[in-house]
Amino acid sequence: MYTTAIIPAFNEEQTIENVIETVKRVDRVNKIIVVSDGSTDRTAEIARACGVDVIELQENVGKGGAIKAGVNECSSEVLLFLDADLIGLKEQHILDLLCPVVENQADMTVGIFKNGRMVTDLAQKVTPYLSGQRAIRKSVVDRIPNIDITRYGVEVALTKYIKKFSIRVKEVTLADMTHVTKEEKLGLLRGVHARLKMYWDIVKILGNYNVKKQIK
């Protein structure tokens, strides 16, 4: 199956290169698309230098919109979603996410951090449906309504949809992996503010996102 990795990124110049270079070493990934979501740093420049496709959005539209922009530019049967701020990403993590979908054991996988750092391990143990590390059939993503307006509630929208329509899901352990927290990126005050905005997006999707009608 042809697979495309889509990496939404907002001001991730410190980590984006390592993420891209790791994905490039995985033969089962045929194409990589980085979506720079209104970044004001060197994220897009670094991604281009790595030799991957780059979509540069002029305004920050949120993770849902960035993912949708990437999905619109590919026709792969299987999509791999990865955050751009990952630390400790290995080729085996990517294969563990992809293989169950490629081999028709699941329609989507969800990666859960383990033995990375306590703060990120605990967050994903409590709320695994917020993980941004996933492989999924494009046919499933194409049926999810209005994914572009979900902003940082995109993972919740995916979870609500797959539960509603009994889509096969497998959780995958991502050992020794973590990510940079918002507080580390932005400082304490700005980081907390950004985190509260993210939680508000999630709350809105939990309450208002409608998956009653499946789009054919």
C-alpha positions as CSV (number, residue, x, y, z in Angstrom):
1,M,0.0,0.0,0.0
2,Y,1.2,3.5,-0.8
3,T,1.7,5.5,2.4
4,T,2.1,9.2,3.1
5,A,3.3,10.8,6.3
6,I,1.7,14.1,7.2
7,I,3.5,16.2,9.8
8,P,1.6,19.4,10.9
9,A,4.0,21.9,12.4
10,F,3.8,25.2,14.1
11,N,7.1,26.8,14.9
12,E,9.0,23.5,15.4
13,E,12.4,24.5,14.0
14,Q,14.2,22.8,16.9
15,T,12.8,19.3,16.3
16,I,11.4,19.1,12.7
17,E,14.6,17.9,11.1
18,N,15.1,14.9,13.4
19,V,11.4,13.8,12.9
20,I,11.7,14.1,9.1
21,E,15.0,12.3,8.9
22,T,13.7,9.4,11.0
23,V,10.6,9.0,8.8
24,K,12.8,9.1,5.6
25,R,14.6,6.0,6.8
26,V,11.4,3.9,6.8
27,D,10.9,2.2,3.4
28,R,7.2,1.8,4.0
29,V,6.7,5.5,3.9
30,N,6.5,6.6,0.2
31,K,5.9,10.3,0.7
32,I,6.3,13.0,3.4
33,I,4.3,16.2,3.6
34,V,5.1,18.8,6.2
35,V,2.4,21.4,6.7
36,S,3.8,24.6,8.2
37,D,0.7,26.0,10.0
38,G,1.5,29.7,9.9
39,S,5.0,29.2,11.3
40,T,7.0,32.3,11.8
41,D,10.3,30.5,12.4
42,R,12.5,28.4,10.1
43,T,10.2,25.3,10.2
44,A,9.3,25.4,6.4
45,E,12.8,26.3,5.4
46,I,14.3,23.3,7.3
47,A,11.7,20.9,6.0
48,R,12.4,21.9,2.4
49,A,16.1,21.4,3.0
50,C,15.3,17.9,4.1
51,G,13.9,17.2,0.6
52,V,10.2,16.6,1.5
53,D,7.1,18.3,0.3
54,V,6.1,21.4,2.2
55,I,2.7,23.1,2.4
56,E,3.1,26.6,3.9
57,L,-0.1,28.0,5.3
58,Q,0.0,31.8,5.7
59,E,-2.2,31.8,8.8
60,N,-2.4,29.4,11.7
61,V,-5.5,27.3,11.2
62,G,-4.9,24.7,13.9
63,K,-4.0,21.1,13.7
64,G,-7.2,20.0,12.0
65,G,-6.9,22.4,9.2
66,A,-3.2,21.6,8.7
67,I,-3.9,17.9,8.5
68,K,-6.7,18.5,6.1
69,A,-4.4,20.5,3.9
70,G,-2.0,17.6,3.8
71,V,-4.7,15.0,3.1
72,N,-5.9,17.1,0.2
73,E,-2.5,16.8,-1.5
74,C,-2.2,13.1,-1.5
75,S,-4.0,10.0,-2.8
76,S,-2.3,7.4,-0.6
77,E,-4.3,4.5,0.8
78,V,-2.7,4.8,4.2
79,L,-1.8,8.0,6.1
80,L,0.6,8.5,8.9
81,F,0.1,11.4,11.2
82,L,3.1,12.5,13.4
83,D,3.6,15.5,15.6
84,A,6.6,17.7,14.7
85,D,7.9,18.0,18.2
86,L,8.7,14.4,19.0
87,I,11.7,13.3,20.9
88,G,13.1,9.8,20.6
89,L,11.2,8.8,17.5
90,K,12.6,5.6,16.0
91,E,12.0,3.8,12.7
92,Q,10.4,0.9,14.7
93,H,7.8,3.3,16.2
94,I,6.7,4.2,12.7
95,L,6.6,0.6,11.5
96,D,4.6,-0.3,14.6
97,L,2.0,2.4,13.7
98,L,1.8,1.5,10.0
99,C,1.9,-2.3,9.9
100,P,-1.5,-3.1,11.5
101,V,-3.2,-0.8,9.0
102,V,-1.1,-1.9,6.0
103,E,-1.6,-5.5,6.9
104,N,-5.4,-5.0,7.3
105,Q,-5.4,-5.8,11.1
106,A,-6.9,-2.3,11.9
107,D,-8.2,0.7,10.2
108,M,-6.4,3.0,12.6
109,T,-3.6,2.8,15.1
110,V,-3.1,5.2,18.0
111,G,0.4,5.6,19.5
112,I,0.8,5.8,23.3
113,F,4.0,7.1,24.9
114,K,5.6,4.8,27.5
115,N,8.8,5.3,29.5
116,G,9.5,8.7,27.9
117,R,8.9,11.3,30.5
118,M,6.4,11.1,33.4
119,V,4.6,14.3,32.3
120,T,3.8,13.0,28.8
121,D,3.4,9.3,29.8
122,L,0.8,10.3,32.3
123,A,-1.1,12.6,30.0
124,Q,-1.4,9.9,27.3
125,K,-2.3,7.2,29.9
126,V,-5.2,9.3,31.1
127,T,-6.3,10.6,27.7
128,P,-5.0,8.2,25.0
129,Y,-7.5,9.6,22.5
130,L,-5.5,12.9,22.4
131,S,-2.4,11.2,20.9
132,G,-1.3,12.8,17.6
133,Q,0.6,9.7,16.5
134,R,-1.6,7.6,14.2
135,A,-1.8,5.6,11.1
136,I,-5.2,5.5,9.4
137,R,-6.8,4.6,6.1
138,K,-7.4,7.6,3.9
139,S,-10.9,6.3,3.1
140,V,-11.8,6.8,6.7
141,V,-10.4,10.3,7.0
142,D,-12.2,11.3,3.8
143,R,-15.6,10.4,5.4
144,I,-15.1,12.5,8.5
145,P,-17.1,15.7,8.2
146,N,-15.5,19.1,8.8
147,I,-12.2,17.8,10.1
148,D,-10.6,21.1,9.0
149,I,-12.5,23.2,11.5
150,T,-11.6,21.0,14.6
151,R,-8.3,22.9,15.3
152,Y,-6.6,21.1,18.2
153,G,-9.7,18.9,18.8
154,V,-8.9,16.9,15.7
155,E,-7.9,13.8,17.7
156,V,-11.1,13.9,19.6
157,A,-13.0,14.2,16.3
158,L,-11.2,11.1,15.0
159,T,-12.0,9.2,18.2
160,K,-15.7,10.1,18.2
161,Y,-16.0,9.1,14.5
162,I,-14.4,5.7,14.9
163,K,-16.5,4.8,17.9
164,K,-19.7,5.9,16.2
165,F,-19.0,3.7,13.2
166,S,-17.2,0.8,14.9
167,I,-14.0,1.3,12.9
168,R,-11.2,-1.1,13.9
169,V,-8.6,0.6,16.2
170,K,-5.4,-0.7,17.7
171,E,-3.3,1.0,20.4
172,V,0.4,0.9,19.8
173,T,3.0,1.4,22.6
174,L,5.7,4.0,21.6
175,A,8.5,3.1,24.1
176,D,11.0,5.7,25.2
177,M,9.4,8.5,23.3
178,T,8.1,11.9,24.4
179,H,7.5,15.4,23.0
180,V,8.4,19.0,23.9
181,T,5.6,20.5,26.1
182,K,4.1,23.9,25.3
183,E,5.5,25.3,28.5
184,E,9.0,24.2,27.4
185,K,8.5,25.8,23.9
186,L,6.9,29.1,25.0
187,G,7.8,29.6,28.6
188,L,5.4,29.0,31.6
189,L,2.9,31.8,31.1
190,R,2.5,31.6,27.3
191,G,2.7,27.8,27.4
192,V,-0.2,27.6,29.9
193,H,-2.2,30.0,27.8
194,A,-1.6,27.9,24.7
195,R,-2.5,24.7,26.6
196,L,-5.8,26.3,27.8
197,K,-6.6,27.3,24.2
198,M,-6.0,23.7,23.1
199,Y,-8.2,22.3,25.9
200,W,-10.9,24.7,24.9
201,D,-10.8,23.4,21.3
202,I,-11.1,19.9,22.7
203,V,-14.0,20.7,24.9
204,K,-15.9,22.3,22.0
205,I,-15.4,19.1,19.9
206,L,-16.4,16.9,22.8
207,G,-19.7,18.8,23.1
208,N,-20.6,20.0,19.6
209,Y,-18.9,17.8,16.9
210,N,-21.6,15.9,15.0
211,V,-20.8,12.5,13.6
212,K,-24.3,11.3,13.2
213,K,-24.2,11.2,9.4
214,Q,-21.5,9.2,7.8
215,I,-20.3,10.7,4.5
216,K,-20.1,8.2,1.6
